[in-house]
Amino acid sequence: MNENPKRVGMGRRQLLKAGAGSLMAAGMPTIARASSGLPGTLIFTSHGAGSGNILATIVADALQKHASNRIRVTPASNGVGLVLPMKTGRADYTFAANELFFASEAAYEFGTREWNGPQDLRIVLAPPKALGLATARDANILTPKDLKGKRLAYVKGSPSVNVKLDAYLAFAGLTRKDVEVVWLSNSARGSKEALINNQADAATYTPNSAAMKEVELSPRGLRWVEFPPEDKAGWARMQAIMPVITPRRETQGEAMSEAHPVNMMGWRYPQIACYASKSEEEVYNFVKVLDQIHDSIKASHPDVPSLHISHSGKTPADAPFHDGAIRYLKEKGVWTAQDQAWQDARIARIATVRRTWNKATADFPAWLANRRKTASGLSEADGWAEFWAGVSGNDRT
């Protein structure tokens, strides 16, 4: 189902009004000139709900109203639904999360033969956002080590959630074997309800959300697990699994304040991305327009200020940055030698994954024939999943 930004609900329309309505006074001719380098119609993909969908709609609404671009925001229920439309040419940009990292690594749902290896994705802008491990206060979990023996909320078919939880456990030197895994069918609603209904003791979530307010006001209460930045060994173990997670001290959210900050994780969401094949000139103009309209939309949602290029034009991110974005960021003095060093290393890593994929593709027929000697009914698809997981090391589900 396609979501037309002109037909969003009244609540979202009220949310957008403060930002988009003031663009005319913010230098409309300049925005129009920049947007002339963009196609007349653009299609965005985003998650079906949450801040990623809201930010995509805010951007689309502003471009449609004041830069003469026609935008359609297409909601997706999973990571494949965010990336596949770009791969097939049915979408231009996505507002996504860690699926970008997994796709660039040919991992999990992006590791099937149909995807044909690591995806050559590129970041346009990557706003920073806080990420935490929410626990029920009555579970008495203060540190990652306290997770041992507790009930941890995993989500079926969601590597983005599950690998993060594995990383949190690794911080304390723990694995899934050290906790009770509670499998949920839904990430956002399921995690909240599992905490409130005493079905789980901990779940990963963003701190400034209505769902966490419900947990905080429930009889169980809300507490965030602390991940001290000075624990270098713990962070090294965590980042070995999820290298895009970084230390962050957060004060904005439920069960925290300026007086009571929480040491948690930082990640990038929603990351605006496209394929590397997208025109450098188009991406340059897209970033330029986003920069020009920022002051006019920054009051429309708490997450929009982080879209400013001084925050969202920095590394690390889940994929390399697009050359068009880098060009504009360099002009504005945002892109540094440190960012470029990260960029070069990330591109080199993807090239390594590509070489590994190509070798695995060549070696697979012989492996499958040998494997079927003990598993005669093994399908080619299941065989590849087993083989590639072993070769790549991506064996978490």
C-alpha positions in Angstrom: 0.0 0.0 0.0 1.3 3.4 -0.9 1.1 6.3 1.5 0.5 9.7 -0.2 2.0 12.5 2.0 -1.0 14.7 1.1 -3.4 12.2 2.7 -1.7 11.5 6.0 -3.9 11.5 9.1 -4.8 14.6 11.0 -2.3 13.9 13.8 0.6 13.8 11.4 -0.7 16.8 9.5 -0.7 18.8 12.7 2.9 17.5 13.4 4.1 18.7 10.0 2.3 22.1 10.1 4.9 23.9 12.2 7.8 23.0 10.0 6.6 22.9 6.4 4.3 25.9 6.7 7.1 28.4 7.3 9.3 27.4 4.4 8.2 30.3 2.2 9.8 32.8 4.5 13.0 30.8 4.7 14.2 31.5 1.2 11.9 29.6 -1.2 13.7 30.7 -4.4 17.0 29.2 -3.2 15.3 25.9 -2.4 13.6 25.9 -5.8 16.9 26.4 -7.6 18.5 23.5 -5.7 15.5 21.2 -6.2 15.7 21.8 -10.0 18.6 19.3 -9.9 16.2 16.6 -8.6 13.7 14.5 -10.6 10.2 15.8 -10.7 9.0 12.6 -8.9 10.7 10.8 -6.1 9.7 7.6 -4.2 10.9 7.1 -0.6 10.6 3.9 1.4 10.3 3.9 5.2 9.2 1.8 8.0 5.4 1.8 8.3 5.4 3.6 11.7 7.8 5.4 14.0 10.2 8.3 13.7 11.6 7.0 10.4 8.2 7.2 8.7 7.5 10.6 10.3 10.8 12.1 9.2 10.3 10.7 5.6 6.9 12.3 5.5 8.1 15.6 6.9 10.8 15.8 4.1 8.3 14.7 1.5 5.7 17.2 2.6 8.2 20.1 2.5 9.6 19.2 -0.9 6.1 18.8 -2.4 4.7 22.0 -1.1 7.7 24.3 -1.6 10.1 22.8 -4.1 7.7 21.5 -6.7 8.7 17.9 -6.3 6.2 15.1 -6.2 7.0 12.6 -3.5 5.5 9.3 -2.5 6.3 7.6 0.8 5.9 3.8 0.6 5.8 2.1 3.9 7.5 -1.3 4.4 7.1 -4.0 7.0 10.7 -5.2 7.0 14.2 -4.5 5.8 13.8 -6.3 2.5 10.8 -4.1 1.8 12.9 -1.0 2.4 15.8 -2.0 0.1 14.3 -4.2 -2.6 12.3 -1.4 -4.3 15.5 0.6 -4.8 17.3 -2.5 -6.2 14.5 -3.0 -8.7 14.2 0.7 -9.6 10.8 1.2 -8.0 12.1 3.6 -5.4 14.8 6.2 -5.2 15.7 6.6 -1.5 15.0 4.8 1.7 14.8 6.0 5.3 16.1 2.9 7.0 18.0 1.4 9.9 20.5 -1.5 10.3 19.2 -3.3 7.3 21.6 -1.0 5.4 24.5 -2.6 7.3 23.2 -6.1 6.8 22.6 -5.5 3.1 26.1 -4.1 2.6 27.5 -7.2 4.3 25.2 -9.7 2.5 24.0 -10.8 5.9 20.9 -12.6 7.2 17.9 -11.9 4.9 20.2 -10.2 2.4 22.5 -13.3 2.2 20.3 -15.2 -0.2 21.6 -16.0 -3.7 18.9 -13.8 -5.2 20.5 -10.7 -3.7 23.8 -11.7 -5.4 26.2 -10.5 -2.7 26.8 -7.2 -0.8 24.6 -4.4 -1.9 26.4 -1.3 -3.1 24.4 1.1 -0.9 25.4 4.6 0.0 24.3 7.0 2.7 22.9 10.4 1.9 22.5 11.6 5.5 22.6 9.6 8.8 21.0 11.3 11.8 22.3 10.1 15.2 19.8 8.7 17.6 19.9 7.1 21.1 19.3 3.4 21.5 18.9 1.6 24.8 18.2 -1.6 26.6 14.9 -1.0 28.4 14.2 -3.1 31.5 11.3 -3.4 33.9 12.4 -1.7 37.1 11.2 -4.7 39.2 13.6 -6.9 37.2 16.5 -5.3 39.1 18.8 -5.1 36.0 21.3 -2.3 36.4 24.3 -3.5 34.4 24.7 -5.8 31.4 26.0 -8.5 33.7 22.7 -8.5 35.5 21.0 -9.9 32.4 22.2 -13.4 33.2 19.2 -15.6 33.7 16.7 -12.9 32.8 14.1 -12.9 30.0 15.2 -11.0 26.9 12.8 -10.1 24.2 13.9 -11.3 20.7 11.8 -10.9 17.6 11.3 -13.6 15.0 12.6 -12.7 11.6 14.3 -9.5 12.8 18.1 -9.7 12.7 18.2 -5.9 13.3 16.8 -6.4 16.8 18.3 -9.8 17.6 21.9 -9.0 16.6 21.7 -5.8 18.8 20.6 -7.9 21.7 23.5 -10.3 21.1 25.8 -7.3 21.1 24.5 -6.1 24.4 25.0 -9.5 25.9 28.6 -9.6 24.5 29.3 -6.4 26.4 29.1 -8.4 29.6 30.7 -11.5 28.1 27.3 -13.3 27.8 25.5 -15.1 25.0 21.9 -16.2 24.4 22.7 -19.4 26.4 23.0 -17.2 29.5 19.5 -15.7 29.2 16.0 -16.9 28.7 15.1 -16.0 25.1 11.5 -14.8 24.7 10.4 -14.9 21.0 8.0 -12.1 19.9 6.3 -11.8 16.6 6.3 -8.0 16.6 9.2 -5.6 17.5 7.6 -2.3 18.4 4.3 -3.3 20.0 5.5 -6.7 21.1 8.4 -5.4 23.1 6.4 -2.9 25.0 3.6 -5.3 25.8 6.1 -8.0 26.8 7.6 -5.7 29.4 4.3 -4.4 30.7 2.7 -7.9 30.9 5.7 -9.4 32.7 6.5 -11.7 29.8 10.0 -10.3 29.4 12.5 -8.4 31.6 14.4 -6.4 28.9 14.0 -5.3 25.3 15.9 -2.9 23.0 14.1 0.4 22.3 14.6 4.1 21.7 14.2 6.2 24.8 12.0 9.0 23.5 8.9 7.0 22.6 5.3 6.8 23.6 5.8 3.0 24.1 8.4 3.6 26.8 6.2 6.1 28.5 3.6 3.4 28.8 6.2 1.0 30.4 7.3 3.8 32.8 3.8 4.4 33.9 3.0 0.7 34.3 3.2 -1.1 37.6 6.5 -2.7 36.6 8.2 0.7 35.9 11.1 1.5 33.5 14.9 1.5 33.9 17.6 1.7 31.3 20.7 -0.6 31.5 23.9 1.4 31.8 26.8 0.7 29.3 29.7 2.8 30.8 31.9 4.3 28.0 35.0 3.7 30.1 34.5 -0.1 29.9 36.7 -0.4 26.8 36.7 -4.2 26.8 33.0 -4.3 26.9 32.6 -1.9 24.1 35.1 -3.8 22.0 33.1 -7.0 22.4 29.9 -5.2 21.5 31.3 -3.4 18.5 32.8 -6.7 17.2 29.2 -7.7 16.6 27.6 -4.3 15.8 30.4 -1.9 14.8 28.0 0.9 14.0 26.9 1.2 17.7 28.8 3.9 19.7 28.7 5.2 23.3 26.2 7.9 24.0 25.2 9.8 27.2 21.5 10.5 26.9 19.2 12.9 28.9 16.2 13.2 26.5 13.7 10.3 27.0 11.5 8.4 29.5 13.1 7.6 32.9 16.0 10.0 32.4 16.7 13.7 32.6 19.5 16.3 32.7 19.9 15.4 36.4 19.8 11.7 35.7 21.5 10.9 32.4 22.0 7.3 31.1 25.0 5.8 29.4 23.5 3.9 26.5 24.1 3.4 22.8 24.1 5.7 19.8 23.2 4.6 16.3 21.9 6.2 13.1 18.2 6.4 12.4 16.6 7.0 10.0 19.5 6.8 7.6 18.6 8.2 4.2 20.2 6.0 1.6 20.3 5.0 -2.1 22.4 2.9 -4.4 25.9 4.0 -5.4 24.6 4.2 -9.0 22.4 7.2 -8.2 23.7 10.3 -10.0 26.3 12.3 -8.0 24.6 15.5 -9.1 21.2 14.4 -8.0 22.4 13.3 -4.5 24.4 16.5 -4.2 21.2 18.6 -4.9 19.2 16.4 -2.6 21.5 17.0 0.4 21.6 20.7 -0.5 17.8 20.9 -0.4 17.7 19.1 2.9 20.2 21.5 4.3 18.3 24.5 3.0 14.9 23.5 4.4 16.3 22.3 7.8 15.7 25.5 9.8 12.1 25.6 8.6 11.2 22.0 9.6 13.4 21.5 12.7 10.5 22.3 15.1 8.2 19.7 13.5 9.4 16.7 15.4 12.1 16.1 18.2 14.2 14.0 15.8 14.4 16.5 13.0 17.2 18.7 14.5 19.6 15.7 14.3 19.1 15.8 10.5 21.2 18.9 10.3 24.3 18.1 8.2 26.6 18.9 11.1 25.2 15.8 12.8 23.9 13.6 10.0 26.8 14.2 7.7 29.3 12.4 10.0 30.6 8.9 10.2 30.2 6.1 11.2 27.1 4.9 9.5 25.8 1.6 8.3 27.1 2.0 4.7 29.6 4.3 3.0 28.4 7.8 2.1 27.5 8.7 -1.5 30.0 10.8 -3.5 27.3 13.4 -4.1 26.7 13.8 -0.4 30.5 13.9 0.4 30.9 16.7 -2.3 28.3 18.9 -0.5 29.6 18.1 3.0 33.1 19.0 1.9 31.9 22.4 0.6 30.2 23.1 3.9 33.3 22.1 5.9 31.5 19.1 7.6 33.5 16.2 6.0 36.9 15.7 7.6 40.0 13.6 7.0 38.8 11.3 9.7 35.4 10.8 7.9 37.3 10.0 4.7 39.5 7.4 6.4 36.4 5.7 7.8 34.8 5.9 4.3 37.8 4.3 2.7 37.9 1.5 5.2 34.1 0.8 4.8 34.4 0.6 1.1 37.4 -1.7 1.4 35.4 -3.9 3.7 32.5 -4.2 1.3 35.1 -5.2 -1.5 36.4 -7.9 0.8 32.8 -9.2 1.3 32.3 -9.2 -2.4 35.5 -11.3 -3.0 34.3 -13.7 -0.2 30.9 -14.0 -1.9 32.4 -14.7 -5.3 34.7 -17.4 -4.0 31.8 -18.9 -2.0 29.6 -19.0 -5.1 32.3 -20.9 -6.9 32.9 -23.3 -4.1 29.2 -23.9 -3.3 28.4 -26.7 -5.8 31.1 -29.0 -4.5 30.1 -28.3 -0.9 26.4 -28.9 -1.6 27.1 -32.2 -3.3 29.2 -33.4 -0.4 26.6 -32.1 2.2 23.8 -34.0 0.5 25.6 -37.2 1.2 24.4 -36.9 4.8 21.4 -34.6 4.1 19.8 -35.9 0.9 16.7 -33.7 1.1 18.7 -30.5 1.6 17.4 -27.8 -0.9 19.8 -25.6 -2.7 18.4 -22.5 -0.9 18.7 -24.0 2.5 22.2 -25.4 1.6 23.3 -21.9 0.5 22.0 -20.4 3.8 24.0 -22.9 5.8 27.1 -22.6 3.7 27.1 -18.7 3.5 26.4 -18.4 7.2 29.5 -20.5 7.9 31.7 -18.7 5.4 30.6 -15.2 6.4 30.2 -15.8 10.1 26.7 -14.4 10.0 25.0 -17.3 11.8 22.7 -15.4 14.2 19.0 -15.3 13.6 
